[in-house]
Amino acid sequence: MTELIRHWIAGGAQQGDPQRTGDVFDPATGQVTKQVAFATESDVDTAVTAAAEALTTWRRTSLARRSAVLFAFRELLNQRKSELAEIITAEHGKVLSDAAGEVQRGLENVEYACGIPALLQGGFSENASTRVDVHSVRQPVGVVGVISPFNFPAMVPLWFVPNAIACGNTVVLKPSEKDPSAAVFLARLWQEAGLPDGVFNVVHGDKVAVDALLAHPTVRAVSFVGSTPVARYVYETATGHGKRVQALGGAKNHMVVLPDADLDLAADAAVSAGFGSAGERCMAVSAVVAVDPVGDELVAKIAERMAKLHVGDGRRGCDMGPLVTAAHRDRVSSYVDAGVNAGAKLVVDGRDLQVDGQPNGFWLGPTLFDHVSTDMSIYTDEIFGPVLSVLRVPSYDAAIEVLHGNPYGNGTAIFTQNGGAARRFCEEVEVGMVGVNVPIPVPVSYYSFGGWKDSLFGDAHAYGPDGIRFYTRTKVVTTRWPDPSQGGVNLGFPQNT
């Protein structure tokens, strides 16, 4: 019988409703390898209840003890990161080296959370008024819901969960139903690290599970990563139920190439950032903005590099693997058709592909369009696949105009050897994460990840300092101990003297 991936609630696997399950595929073969339980509202309530019960004790657990659990989790994750990478490749399809990189970046966020005793330090003011002291503390918000996407089944949960737990919260994670095994693997590592049962729970499923988390009265905060339409829905629904929300949405990441750029470096970057993980990254470069007169040479260099890419099963040492599902592959392929019909020049057609893998895998090769205009769907839509579009513009100002005309503001990059142009770009561009000769400017763990405009709903970015602020509430305490000389009734408004 096909293995069933169960929910993880209160420290153990739970099946839930046997009538609600979904298929989990190996994208490189097209075969169903497992089944995953889909949660009902009752299942979600059971998980939230377990988290609420565990919160009573965990929020009062010492910082020293919390930090010890985080360090133990970090060590276990580091020891078994190759095993986790294999799980990711088997269900997502990205190549093993890419999956290993995902785990490593997630590990960095665990390391940041290990410093929680320093990160949660409050402030103290002695004699703010005569014999009156004031201090501030950060306290956990409570039960936290985390809804994570298919493209980073380990890294994105590790953006949120370690910080939330370190701050004294308890968590219910709803991972993507497309590649759910990584979440359960992490749950078992947390348990082995000594995390009390109920502090970290996993419920699998579809919109039923998401809506149950968004509406549950005991859930106090929600962290989400996904497409912009769903991010907007999550933000509006959860805030409507009185919750704190950070909802990271979609992207159309631009890479601006100025005439003075090292074109070999730029072409390497465009191919790496455009086709890594088959373009299924929220920080993938999907639009290259070539400033005249570099367009022809740049496109030729990109196409030359694309011809050398080895596409196939991610366990065979390939450069790029399949897409996550057949439906998603077909959707991305339809954009290639649309680009051709709209009049863009198809330089490299990923539909004509020889793969190192089984024929029923969800294959689509790297695709390159040139002379793309801003009204074409291959530019306006977040394709989330291996489709790279090149737009030609006459000047730096025209490039900025293109970027600012796009509704997304997640990540961007500029390639140039001119320090003044780079500095101006960093100051002017209305995008949350900027790279200078760095095509995928994902911040290190001690900064925070997040976009602008339609790429983020809510005020808080992910992980780093923003993560600590999001998962805590500030409390200010004003103290005066009894002193007979300060007695007596006074109905006036308190004044600091």
Rosetta blueprint (number, residue, H / E / L):
1 M L
2 T L
3 E E
4 L E
5 I E
6 R L
7 H E
8 W E
9 I E
10 A L
11 G L
12 G E
13 A E
14 Q E
15 Q L
16 G L
17 D L
18 P L
19 Q L
20 R L
21 T E
22 G E
23 D E
24 V E
25 F E
26 D E
27 P L
28 A L
29 T L
30 G L
31 Q E
32 V E
33 T E
34 K E
35 Q E
36 V E
37 A E
38 F L
39 A L
40 T L
41 E H
42 S H
43 D H
44 V H
45 D H
46 T H
47 A H
48 V H
49 T H
50 A H
51 A H
52 A H
53 E H
54 A H
55 L H
56 T H
57 T H
58 W H
59 R L
60 R L
61 T L
62 S L
63 L H
64 A H
65 R H
66 R H
67 S H
68 A H
69 V H
70 L H
71 F H
72 A H
73 F H
74 R H
75 E H
76 L H
77 L H
78 N H
79 Q H
80 R L
81 K H
82 S H
83 E H
84 L H
85 A H
86 E H
87 I H
88 I H
89 T H
90 A H
91 E H
92 H H
93 G L
94 K L
95 V L
96 L H
97 S H
98 D H
99 A H
100 A H
101 G H
102 E H
103 V H
104 Q H
105 R H
106 G H
107 L H
108 E H
109 N H
110 V H
111 E H
112 Y H
113 A H
114 C L
115 G L
116 I H
117 P H
118 A H
119 L H
120 L L
121 Q L
122 G L
123 G E
124 F E
125 S E
126 E E
127 N E
128 A E
129 S E
130 T L
131 R L
132 V E
133 D E
134 V E
135 H E
136 S E
137 V E
138 R E
139 Q E
140 P E
141 V L
142 G L
143 V E
144 V E
145 G E
146 V E
147 I E
148 S L
149 P L
150 F L
151 N L
152 F L
153 P L
154 A L
155 M H
156 V H
157 P H
158 L H
159 W H
160 F H
161 V H
162 P H
163 N H
164 A H
165 I H
166 A H
167 C L
168 G L
169 N L
170 T E
171 V E
172 V E
173 L E
174 K E
175 P L
176 S L
177 E L
178 K L
179 D L
180 P L
181 S H
182 A H
183 A H
184 V H
185 F H
186 L H
187 A H
188 R H
189 L H
190 W H
191 Q H
192 E H
193 A L
194 G L
195 L L
196 P L
197 D L
198 G L
199 V L
200 F E
201 N E
202 V E
203 V L
204 H L
205 G L
206 D L
207 K H
208 V H
209 A H
210 V H
211 D H
212 A H
213 L H
214 L H
215 A H
216 H L
217 P L
218 T L
219 V E
220 R E
221 A E
222 V E
223 S E
224 F E
225 V E
226 G L
227 S L
228 T H
229 P H
230 V H
231 A H
232 R H
233 Y H
234 V H
235 Y H
236 E H
237 T H
238 A H
239 T H
240 G H
241 H L
242 G L
243 K L
244 R E
245 V E
246 Q E
247 A E
248 L E
249 G L
250 G L
251 A L
252 K L
253 N E
254 H E
255 M E
256 V E
257 V E
258 L L
259 P L
260 D L
261 A L
262 D L
263 L H
264 D H
265 L H
266 A H
267 A H
268 D H
269 A H
270 A H
271 V H
272 S H
273 A H
274 G H
275 F H
276 G H
277 S H
278 A H
279 G H
280 E L
281 R L
282 C L
283 M L
284 A L
285 V E
286 S E
287 A E
288 V E
289 V E
290 A E
291 V E
292 D L
293 P L
294 V L
295 G H
296 D H
297 E H
298 L H
299 V H
300 A H
301 K H
302 I H
303 A H
304 E H
305 R H
306 M H
307 A L
308 K L
309 L L
310 H L
311 V E
312 G E
313 D L
314 G L
315 R L
316 R L
317 G L
318 C L
319 D L
320 M E
321 G L
322 P L
323 L L
324 V L
325 T L
326 A H
327 A H
328 H H
329 R H
330 D H
331 R H
332 V H
333 S H
334 S H
335 Y H
336 V H
337 D H
338 A H
339 G H
340 V H
341 N H
342 A H
343 G L
344 A L
345 K E
346 L E
347 V E
348 V E
349 D L
350 G L
351 R L
352 D L
353 L L
354 Q L
355 V L
356 D E
357 G L
358 Q L
359 P L
360 N L
361 G L
362 F L
363 W L
364 L L
365 G L
366 P L
367 T E
368 L E
369 F E
370 D E
371 H L
372 V L
373 S L
374 T L
375 D L
376 M L
377 S H
378 I H
379 Y H
380 T H
381 D L
382 E L
383 I L
384 F L
385 G L
386 P L
387 V E
388 L E
389 S E
390 V E
391 L E
392 R E
393 V E
394 P L
395 S L
396 Y H
397 D H
398 A H
399 A H
400 I H
401 E H
402 V H
403 L H
404 H H
405 G L
406 N L
407 P L
408 Y E
409 G E
410 N L
411 G E
412 T E
413 A E
414 I E
415 F E
416 T L
417 Q L
418 N L
419 G H
420 G H
421 A H
422 A H
423 R H
424 R H
425 F H
426 C H
427 E H
428 E H
429 V L
430 E L
431 V L
432 G L
433 M E
434 V E
435 G E
436 V E
437 N L
438 V L
439 P L
440 I L
441 P L
442 V L
443 P L
444 V L
445 S L
446 Y L
447 Y L
448 S L
449 F E
450 G L
451 G L
452 W E
453 K E
454 D L
455 S L
456 L E
457 F E
458 G L
459 D L
460 A L
461 H L
462 A E
463 Y L
464 G H
465 P H
466 D H
467 G H
468 I H
469 R H
470 F H
471 Y L
472 T E
473 R E
474 T E
475 K E
476 V E
477 V E
478 T E
479 T E
480 R L
481 W L
482 P L
483 D L
484 P H
485 S H
486 Q H
487 G L
488 G L
489 V L
490 N L
491 L L
492 G L
493 F L
494 P L
495 Q L
496 N L
497 T L
